Amino acid sequence: MNNSGTATRYGILILLLSYVLRIFSTMGKIIIITIILLFSVHVHAQPYVLVLGTAQDGGYPHIGCRKQCCEQAWNNPDNRRYVVSFAVTDPETKQWWLFEATPDIKEQLQDFYELTRGAYKYLPDGIFISHAHIGHYTGLAQLGREALGAKNVKVYALPKMASFLEQNGPWQQLVRLQNIDIIPVAVNSVTGLTKNIRVQSFTVPHRDEYSETAGFIIHTSQKKYLFIPDIDKWAKWDKDIVKQVQKVDIALLDATFYSADELPGRRMEEVPHPFVKETMKLFSETEEAIRAKIHFIHMNHTNPLIWDSTAQQDLMHAGYKYAIQGMKL
């Protein structure tokens, strides 16, 4: 065999090998891409929480406030924050539930529609109400005939809250006209929504003028979320908040006030809440992984966590988080 024939054979062999390698390379890429896509679909299909509001009942900026804390929000709409609320979604069934019907419900429903790119119905499959303070239930009025004229929107509430809505105007008109459908929920019960989502309801001590005050644990197929937007003080509760946070993946906790000096001239006893500093002290000896579960929410306009970047950074350096409107958890 001469050198030219040998070279030709080697050339053909190399060419064949290059084709084989290219085929396997392409197949490998296809396999890898397929795995990534399947994994992405699986991850995307898991239930999640979408934060729609982080402020205390009066919102941010606050009515009548002309102090520095609110001036930046009056002057720049991008700095404004809606009243505390979030959505729980099940991408697999294309269902979702709203927690709290706030005075900002109109904007929050629109935000949810835009943030999810219209993947879900405009109205939720149900609304969970924690208690009868203005930031948590008055948005139901927007479902009435003067506004949306909704039909049979399920409203989940503990017994006293359910009775309050059924027996007092204008809420009883929403019931009578079937704008809403009250679903009474027993204390310490678990409400199954889909195979992926269950909601556990319990009570916490708070200023219960018209109803009891609920807290919730949202059980999903992947995570557990603890939600306590209002409570008088952790010490008044018959449960240990540190142990409760240890049991969940994410805790959305009352952060109405950062410290005791936020309302000069007003007795803080009239509006009792655990100060953020008090909560941080309770968790100061816990592991970093436990502190990282806490997302402070329900912030009054005086709370620097809602408007001061330095306070926000200090909080995060201490291992905690604060809820951000639009964040996915």
Wavefront OBJ file of the C-alpha trace (Angstrom):
o trace
v 0.000 0.000 0.000
v 1.421 3.321 -1.013
v 1.531 6.396 1.166
v -1.211 8.199 -0.784
v -3.662 5.314 -0.314
v -2.890 5.139 3.375
v -3.402 8.881 3.704
v -6.747 8.601 1.892
v -7.948 5.842 4.221
v -6.838 7.745 7.290
v -8.603 10.815 5.928
v -11.862 8.873 5.453
v -11.547 7.320 8.898
v -10.991 10.712 10.519
v -13.932 12.119 8.607
v -16.183 9.260 9.754
v -15.034 9.667 13.333
v -15.747 13.382 13.210
v -19.279 12.688 11.970
v -19.830 10.088 14.716
v -18.544 12.471 17.370
v -20.677 15.249 15.963
v -23.774 13.013 16.083
v -23.071 11.965 19.648
v -22.298 15.551 20.576
v -25.595 16.701 19.091
v -27.475 13.887 20.788
v -25.771 14.753 24.047
v -26.789 18.362 23.689
v -30.362 17.348 22.915
v -30.443 15.034 25.935
v -29.013 17.739 28.199
v -31.418 20.381 26.882
v -34.351 17.967 27.307
v -33.370 17.245 30.902
v -33.049 20.963 31.630
v -36.446 21.687 30.076
v -38.124 18.858 31.967
v -36.503 20.030 35.193
v -37.566 23.609 34.494
v -41.145 22.552 33.850
v -41.141 20.519 37.046
v -39.789 23.407 39.097
v -42.141 25.898 37.483
v -45.097 23.639 38.196
v -44.582 23.890 41.949
v -46.881 26.148 44.014
v -45.434 29.451 45.123
v -46.286 32.669 46.958
v -46.319 36.025 45.169
v -46.164 39.071 47.456
v -48.684 41.763 46.446
v -48.357 44.182 49.347
v -46.135 44.778 52.381
v -47.530 47.825 54.218
v -49.645 48.144 57.340
v -53.390 48.766 56.952
v -52.994 52.444 56.034
v -50.630 51.705 53.164
v -47.537 53.655 52.176
v -47.570 56.626 51.947
v -49.936 57.033 54.874
v -52.955 59.309 54.931
v -52.103 62.746 56.278
v -48.378 62.049 56.655
v -46.084 64.839 55.432
v -42.977 63.657 57.240
v -39.805 62.562 55.499
v -40.817 58.901 55.684
v -43.794 59.488 53.373
v -42.658 62.484 51.330
v -40.496 60.304 49.094
v -43.513 58.111 48.350
v -45.829 61.068 47.688
v -43.227 62.485 45.307
v -42.341 59.206 43.579
v -45.094 56.651 42.860
v -42.447 53.927 42.423
v -41.789 54.089 46.172
v -45.405 53.424 47.142
v -46.396 50.114 48.721
v -49.766 48.380 48.925
v -51.316 46.936 52.073
v -50.139 43.464 53.081
v -51.379 40.713 50.792
v -50.091 37.806 48.747
v -51.222 35.188 46.267
v -50.770 31.436 46.580
v -50.674 29.815 43.170
v -50.864 26.273 41.867
v -49.373 26.302 38.333
v -50.397 22.687 37.813
v -54.137 23.376 38.191
v -53.999 27.052 37.166
v -55.734 28.063 40.397
v -54.807 30.759 42.873
v -55.911 32.154 46.208
v -55.629 35.649 47.639
v -54.711 36.255 51.274
v -56.353 39.428 52.625
v -58.803 41.692 50.785
v -57.077 45.042 51.232
v -58.112 48.591 50.316
v -55.631 48.166 47.426
v -57.283 45.051 46.022
v -57.979 46.673 42.654
v -54.308 47.395 42.038
v -53.211 44.067 43.508
v -55.469 42.027 41.242
v -54.074 43.925 38.273
v -50.504 43.415 39.487
v -51.092 39.689 39.858
v -52.508 39.509 36.339
v -49.505 41.355 34.912
v -46.841 39.576 36.980
v -48.208 36.168 35.938
v -48.754 37.347 32.331
v -52.410 36.411 32.375
v -51.755 32.748 33.122
v -54.528 32.660 35.746
v -58.095 33.866 36.060
v -58.460 37.514 37.043
v -60.335 36.702 40.247
v -58.913 34.193 42.724
v -60.477 30.834 43.477
v -60.885 32.063 47.032
v -59.862 34.762 49.506
v -58.588 34.076 53.031
v -59.293 36.848 55.562
v -57.311 37.073 58.803
v -59.423 39.578 60.773
v -61.723 42.604 60.788
v -59.244 45.478 60.650
v -59.503 47.788 57.646
v -56.392 46.589 55.857
v -57.503 42.987 55.758
v -61.130 42.797 54.638
v -62.494 46.134 53.357
v -61.372 45.361 49.811
v -64.293 42.942 49.619
v -66.474 45.969 48.887
v -64.872 46.170 45.435
v -66.537 42.850 44.602
v -70.013 44.364 45.089
v -72.473 45.659 42.509
v -71.179 49.229 42.787
v -67.856 47.981 41.399
v -67.043 44.547 39.922
v -70.328 42.748 40.589
v -68.505 39.467 41.148
v -70.298 36.151 41.463
v -69.786 33.683 44.311
v -66.175 34.460 45.165
v -65.309 32.141 48.043
v -64.256 33.954 51.210
v -62.624 31.782 53.875
v -62.885 33.126 57.430
v -62.847 31.911 61.031
v -66.277 31.724 62.756
v -66.482 35.236 64.272
v -65.140 36.856 61.127
v -67.637 34.885 59.024
v -70.531 35.985 61.270
v -69.366 39.596 61.150
v -69.507 39.592 57.353
v -72.890 37.839 57.259
v -74.587 40.051 59.851
v -73.231 43.553 59.186
v -73.580 45.952 56.292
v -72.370 46.506 53.701
v -70.842 43.042 53.785
v -74.144 41.227 54.294
v -75.302 42.710 50.986
v -72.352 41.038 49.264
v -73.583 37.756 50.745
v -77.231 38.391 49.865
v -76.426 39.307 46.263
v -74.072 36.325 46.044
v -71.069 38.475 45.195
v -69.230 36.441 47.798
v -69.763 33.006 49.293
v -68.684 32.775 52.941
v -66.826 29.558 53.802
v -66.554 29.304 57.616
v -63.279 27.749 58.720
v -62.872 26.092 62.103
v -60.014 27.154 64.355
v -57.012 24.819 64.061
v -58.505 23.149 60.993
v -56.860 22.394 57.657
v -58.542 23.416 54.411
v -57.563 21.407 51.359
v -57.489 23.485 48.185
v -55.722 21.221 45.695
v -53.595 18.108 46.033
v -50.633 20.494 46.263
v -51.980 23.134 48.676
v -53.535 23.028 52.137
v -54.149 25.910 54.548
v -54.013 25.514 58.315
v -55.839 28.235 60.280
v -55.236 29.189 63.910
v -55.769 32.184 66.193
v -53.346 34.682 67.687
v -53.949 37.344 70.387
v -54.764 40.732 68.892
v -57.235 43.594 69.306
v -60.306 41.536 68.471
v -62.999 44.221 68.425
v -65.148 42.559 65.754
v -63.591 39.172 65.073
v -60.881 36.794 66.137
v -57.471 37.170 64.473
v -56.174 34.344 62.328
v -52.725 33.229 61.373
v -52.097 30.722 58.613
v -49.690 27.992 57.630
v -49.801 27.311 53.921
v -48.678 23.754 53.180
v -47.583 23.180 49.597
v -46.004 20.181 47.930
v -42.565 21.750 48.393
v -42.712 24.372 51.157
v -44.489 25.526 54.299
v -45.252 29.218 54.766
v -46.157 30.794 58.116
v -48.187 34.025 57.907
v -48.838 36.176 60.994
v -49.364 39.800 59.927
v -50.867 40.960 63.231
v -50.276 39.900 66.810
v -50.119 41.868 70.076
v -46.888 40.392 71.426
v -45.186 37.038 70.903
v -45.207 36.416 74.659
v -49.031 36.562 74.714
v -49.335 33.683 72.270
v -49.659 30.179 73.646
v -47.055 28.973 71.149
v -43.321 29.587 70.889
v -42.680 31.667 67.769
v -39.099 30.394 67.491
v -40.295 26.783 67.374
v -43.027 27.674 64.895
v -40.520 29.266 62.521
v -38.254 26.237 62.825
v -41.078 24.063 61.452
v -41.581 26.036 58.229
v -39.550 27.152 55.231
v -40.642 30.794 55.110
v -42.192 32.966 57.835
v -43.990 36.221 57.011
v -44.129 37.969 60.383
v -45.638 41.125 61.861
v -43.263 44.075 61.432
v -45.702 46.923 62.047
v -43.196 48.898 64.118
v -39.430 48.710 64.172
v -39.037 50.184 67.675
v -40.991 51.831 70.488
v -40.213 55.429 69.510
v -42.039 55.563 66.175
v -45.281 57.225 67.302
v -44.349 60.220 69.466
v -47.314 61.510 71.421
v -49.272 58.272 71.066
v -49.430 55.404 73.533
v -48.009 52.295 71.874
v -50.204 50.187 74.182
v -53.173 51.261 72.079
v -51.723 49.509 69.044
v -49.625 46.654 70.452
v -47.365 44.767 68.092
v -44.016 42.997 68.512
v -41.334 45.475 67.531
v -38.948 44.223 64.884
v -36.138 44.739 67.397
v -37.983 42.469 69.864
v -38.422 39.735 67.263
v -34.768 39.963 66.269
v -33.754 39.630 69.902
v -35.880 36.483 70.269
v -34.083 34.913 67.309
v -30.607 36.293 68.028
v -29.330 32.962 69.393
v -30.760 30.831 66.606
v -28.843 29.490 63.634
v -28.462 31.690 60.584
v -30.622 29.299 58.563
v -33.517 29.886 60.972
v -33.189 33.676 60.879
v -33.052 33.577 57.085
v -36.568 32.132 56.985
v -38.054 35.319 58.421
v -39.463 37.877 55.993
v -40.793 40.888 57.897
v -44.092 42.218 56.520
v -47.022 44.515 57.437
v -44.802 47.582 57.934
v -46.195 50.884 59.184
v -45.149 53.998 57.271
v -42.961 54.954 60.253
v -41.021 51.689 60.063
v -37.684 52.427 58.354
v -37.697 48.965 56.775
v -40.225 50.227 54.249
v -38.265 53.306 53.151
v -34.690 53.379 54.540
v -32.067 51.401 52.603
v -29.629 51.564 55.532
v -32.147 49.913 57.873
v -32.879 47.294 55.226
v -29.201 46.481 54.783
v -28.626 46.289 58.549
v -31.519 43.847 58.834
v -30.118 41.624 56.102
v -26.628 41.741 57.607
v -28.198 40.397 60.794
v -29.504 37.431 58.791
v -33.142 38.437 58.281
v -35.174 39.495 55.254
v -38.005 41.900 54.602
v -40.839 41.211 52.176
v -40.680 43.076 48.867
v -43.723 43.786 46.770
v -43.664 41.576 43.687
v -41.239 39.012 45.117
v -41.791 35.309 44.491
v -41.269 32.949 47.415
l 1 2 3 4 5 6 7 8 9 10 11 12 13 14 15 16 17 18 19 20 21 22 23 24 25 26 27 28 29 30 31 32 33 34 35 36 37 38 39 40 41 42 43 44 45 46 47 48 49 50 51 52 53 54 55 56 57 58 59 60 61 62 63 64 65 66 67 68 69 70 71 72 73 74 75 76 77 78 79 80 81 82 83 84 85 86 87 88 89 90 91 92 93 94 95 96 97 98 99 100 101 102 103 104 105 106 107 108 109 110 111 112 113 114 115 116 117 118 119 120 121 122 123 124 125 126 127 128 129 130 131 132 133 134 135 136 137 138 139 140 141 142 143 144 145 146 147 148 149 150 151 152 153 154 155 156 157 158 159 160 161 162 163 164 165 166 167 168 169 170 171 172 173 174 175 176 177 178 179 180 181 182 183 184 185 186 187 188 189 190 191 192 193 194 195 196 197 198 199 200 201 202 203 204 205 206 207 208 209 210 211 212 213 214 215 216 217 218 219 220 221 222 223 224 225 226 227 228 229 230 231 232 233 234 235 236 237 238 239 240 241 242 243 244 245 246 247 248 249 250 251 252 253 254 255 256 257 258 259 260 261 262 263 264 265 266 267 268 269 270 271 272 273 274 275 276 277 278 279 280 281 282 283 284 285 286 287 288 289 290 291 292 293 294 295 296 297 298 299 300 301 302 303 304 305 306 307 308 309 310 311 312 313 314 315 316 317 318 319 320 321 322 323 324 325 326 327 328 329
